[in-house]
């Protein structure tokens, strides 16, 4: 068994398609199929349920996929650790962020300052919702990610966190209701959740932590708000709210960004917070570059004042 056998198997397991996996690996499909069958013969088990298409993993395949990912992470970690000895604090850190309000605000400057201090470190940046980032961390495709989880209303991550992913809270931030400049609530100081029953609530798309927190709060309040509009981008949500097409629950930091006029109204019964957190994969070697970036973020992310 060689490391390439593990890579081939995991590519098929992730894509559930020999054709897609072969394309991703840049190998011929018959050669890929032959390598997988060779691996199965060596192990003495069937790893993939085959039919007209690849239908899924057998029970043995599911168990083997977990170990294969660990083995590849260990192999990659060994190379990265030796590179660290050779080059010190250099290399690439694969880093993701689920916090659009932070990315559009302070995060870009924080990362730029880090790069000026450590020009030998390259940051491969990826933006996505918390759910996809946790999946990428669990698969070893990211080293660090800034995510957010719910506070008292929804304290657990809304998505399955891989067993190798550790989530470290950094600071909490209120979530408030955003209304447009002509909305009837523009002068109110607070709005109870029960008042949102008949409002058009603009939601973030699937995979969003804020979407998860809002759904949990609505259940607690016993309401079913209308959510005819869903958007992925924070800027889109803000523009829609400002234009009067609905209201939205946003992090407090979103109101400090330049953009269309919005008014913040405090939410009560229940009040909402999100917890900005740093997530990392504990199974892989933490390079000096990744450790330095994590320390830099811990020091500079808590809100001022």
C-alpha positions in Angstrom: 0.0 0.0 0.0 1.3 3.4 -1.0 0.2 6.9 -0.1 -1.1 7.4 -3.7 -3.6 4.5 -3.0 -5.0 6.4 -0.1 -5.2 9.6 -2.1 -7.0 7.8 -5.0 -9.5 6.1 -2.6 -10.3 9.3 -0.8 -10.8 11.2 -4.1 -13.4 8.6 -5.1 -15.0 8.5 -1.7 -15.4 12.3 -1.7 -16.6 12.6 -5.3 -18.7 9.4 -5.3 -17.7 9.1 -8.9 -14.7 7.5 -10.6 -15.0 9.9 -13.5 -15.0 13.0 -11.3 -12.2 11.7 -9.1 -10.0 10.8 -12.2 -10.5 14.3 -13.5 -9.5 15.8 -10.2 -6.4 13.5 -9.9 -5.4 14.0 -13.6 -5.3 10.2 -14.2 -7.2 7.9 -16.6 -10.4 6.5 -15.2 -9.5 2.8 -16.0 -6.1 3.2 -14.2 -7.9 4.7 -11.2 -10.4 1.8 -11.0 -7.5 -0.6 -11.3 -5.7 1.0 -8.4 -8.8 0.9 -6.2 -9.4 -2.8 -6.9 -5.8 -3.5 -6.2 -6.1 -1.7 -2.8 -9.3 -3.8 -2.0 -7.5 -7.0 -2.9 -4.6 -6.1 -0.6 -7.0 -5.2 2.3 -9.3 -8.2 1.6 -12.4 -6.1 1.8 -14.8 -4.2 -0.6 -14.5 -0.5 0.1 -17.0 0.9 -2.5 -20.5 -0.1 -3.3 -20.6 -0.4 -7.1 -23.5 -0.4 -9.5 -24.2 1.6 -12.6 -22.6 4.4 -10.6 -20.6 4.5 -7.4 -23.3 4.4 -4.8 -21.4 4.9 -1.6 -18.9 3.4 0.9 -19.3 0.0 2.5 -19.0 -0.1 6.3 -15.4 -1.2 5.8 -14.9 1.7 3.4 -16.2 4.2 5.9 -13.8 3.0 8.6 -10.9 2.9 6.2 -11.6 6.5 5.0 -11.2 7.8 8.6 -7.8 6.1 8.9 -6.7 7.0 5.4 -7.3 10.7 6.2 -5.3 10.4 9.4 -2.4 8.7 7.6 -2.3 11.3 4.9 -2.4 14.1 7.4 0.5 12.5 9.3 2.5 12.2 6.1 1.8 15.8 5.2 2.6 16.9 8.7 5.9 15.1 8.6 6.9 16.9 5.4 5.7 20.2 6.9 7.6 19.7 10.1 10.8 19.0 8.3 10.2 22.0 6.1 9.8 24.1 9.3 13.2 22.9 10.5 14.7 23.8 7.1 13.0 27.1 6.6 11.8 28.4 10.0 8.7 30.5 9.9 8.0 30.3 6.2 5.6 28.5 3.9 1.8 28.7 3.2 -1.0 28.7 5.8 -4.4 27.6 4.4 -6.8 29.8 6.3 -10.5 30.4 6.0 -13.1 32.9 7.4 -16.8 32.7 7.8 -17.1 36.2 9.2 -18.0 38.5 6.3 -18.4 41.6 8.6 -14.9 41.0 9.9 -13.4 40.3 6.5 -14.9 43.5 5.1 -13.7 45.4 8.1 -10.6 44.7 10.3 -9.5 41.3 9.1 -7.9 42.3 5.8 -5.8 44.9 7.7 -4.9 42.3 10.4 -3.7 39.8 7.7 -1.8 42.5 5.8 0.0 43.6 9.0 0.9 39.9 9.7 2.3 39.5 6.1 4.5 42.7 6.6 5.9 41.2 9.8 6.4 37.8 8.3 6.9 38.2 4.6 8.0 34.6 4.2 4.6 33.3 5.2 2.0 33.1 2.4 -1.7 33.0 3.4 -4.0 31.0 1.1 -7.3 32.6 2.0 -10.8 31.1 1.6 -14.2 32.6 2.5 -17.2 30.4 3.2 -19.9 29.7 5.8 -19.0 27.9 9.0 -20.3 24.5 7.8 -18.1 24.2 4.7 -15.1 25.5 6.6 -15.5 22.9 9.4 -15.7 20.2 6.7 -12.5 21.5 5.0 -10.7 21.6 8.4 -11.8 18.0 9.1 -10.5 16.9 5.8 -7.2 18.6 6.3 -7.6 21.1 3.5 -7.4 24.0 5.9 -5.2 24.6 8.9 -7.0 27.4 10.6 -10.4 29.1 10.2 -12.3 31.9 11.9 -15.9 30.7 12.4 -18.7 31.7 14.7 -21.1 29.7 16.8 -24.3 30.6 18.7 -24.3 32.0 22.2 -26.9 30.9 24.8 -29.7 30.3 22.2 -27.7 28.0 20.0 -24.4 27.2 21.8 -23.3 24.2 19.6 -22.0 24.5 16.1 -24.9 24.1 13.6 -22.9 21.5 11.7 -21.0 18.4 12.5 -17.4 19.3 13.6 -14.9 16.6 12.7 -13.4 14.9 15.7 -10.0 16.4 14.8 -11.3 20.0 14.8 -10.9 22.0 18.0 -12.9 25.2 18.4 -11.5 28.0 20.6 -13.8 30.9 21.6 -12.2 34.4 21.2 -15.0 36.9 21.9 -18.8 37.3 21.8 -20.7 39.8 19.7 -24.4 40.8 19.8 -26.7 40.0 16.9 -29.2 42.8 16.2 -32.1 43.5 13.9 -31.3 45.6 10.8 -34.1 47.7 9.3 -34.2 50.1 6.4 -34.3 53.9 6.9 -38.1 54.1 6.1 -39.1 51.1 8.3 -41.7 51.8 11.0 -39.3 50.4 13.7 -36.5 52.8 12.8 -37.0 54.8 16.0 -37.6 51.8 18.3 -34.9 50.8 20.8 -35.9 47.1 21.0 -38.1 44.6 19.3 -39.3 41.3 20.7 -39.1 38.2 18.6 -42.8 37.7 18.7 -43.2 41.0 16.7 -41.3 39.4 13.8 -44.1 36.9 13.1 -45.5 38.9 10.2 -42.3 40.4 9.0 -40.4 39.5 5.8 -37.1 38.2 7.3 -34.2 38.2 4.8 -32.1 35.1 5.7 -28.5 34.0 5.0 -28.1 30.8 2.9 -27.7 27.3 4.1 -24.5 26.7 6.0 -24.7 30.0 7.7 -24.3 30.2 11.5 -26.5 33.3 11.7 -29.3 31.4 9.9 -29.0 28.6 12.4 -29.1 31.0 15.4 -32.2 32.8 13.9 -34.0 29.5 13.4 -33.3 28.5 17.0 -34.5 31.9 18.4 -37.7 31.7 16.3 -38.4 28.3 17.7 -37.9 29.6 21.3 -40.3 32.4 20.6 -42.9 30.1 19.0 -43.0 32.0 15.7 -42.6 31.1 12.0 -41.3 34.2 10.3 -41.6 34.5 6.5 -38.2 34.1 4.8 -38.9 34.5 1.0 -35.5 36.0 0.4 -32.2 34.2 1.0 -28.7 35.6 0.2 -25.2 34.4 0.6 -23.3 37.7 0.8 -23.5 40.2 3.6 -23.5 43.1 1.2 -26.5 41.7 -0.6 -28.5 41.3 2.6 -27.7 44.9 3.7 -28.7 46.3 0.3 -32.0 44.4 0.4 -32.8 45.6 3.9 -31.9 49.2 3.1 -34.2 49.1 0.1 -37.1 48.1 2.3 -37.5 44.5 1.1 -37.4 43.0 4.6 -35.5 43.0 7.9 -32.5 40.9 8.8 -30.5 39.7 11.8 -26.9 40.9 11.5 -23.8 41.0 13.7 -23.2 44.4 15.4 -20.0 44.9 13.4 -22.0 45.0 10.1 -23.3 48.4 11.1 -19.7 49.9 11.2 -19.0 49.1 7.5 -19.5 51.6 4.7 -22.6 50.9 2.6 -26.3 51.6 2.3 -28.1 53.2 5.3 -29.3 50.8 8.0 -30.6 51.1 11.5 -29.9 48.7 14.3 -32.6 47.7 16.7 -31.9 45.5 19.8 -33.6 42.1 19.8 -35.1 40.8 23.0 -36.9 37.7 24.2 -34.4 36.2 23.4 -31.4 38.4 22.9 -28.8 36.9 20.6 -25.0 36.7 20.5 -22.5 35.0 18.3 -19.2 33.7 19.5 -16.3 34.4 17.2 -14.0 31.4 17.4 -10.7 30.0 16.0 -10.9 26.5 14.7 -8.0 24.3 13.8 -7.2 20.7 12.8 -5.5 19.0 15.7 -4.5 15.9 13.7 -2.1 17.6 11.5 1.3 19.2 12.4 0.9 22.8 13.4 3.7 24.6 11.5 5.5 27.6 13.0 3.8 29.8 10.4 0.3 28.5 11.3 1.0 28.9 15.0 2.3 32.5 14.5 -0.9 33.4 12.5 -3.1 31.9 15.2 -1.3 33.9 17.9 -1.6 37.0 15.8 -5.3 36.6 15.4 -5.9 35.9 19.1 -4.1 39.1 20.1 -5.8 41.4 17.6 -9.3 40.1 17.1 -11.1 41.0 20.3 -13.1 44.2 19.7 -11.7 47.4 20.9 -13.1 49.4 23.8 
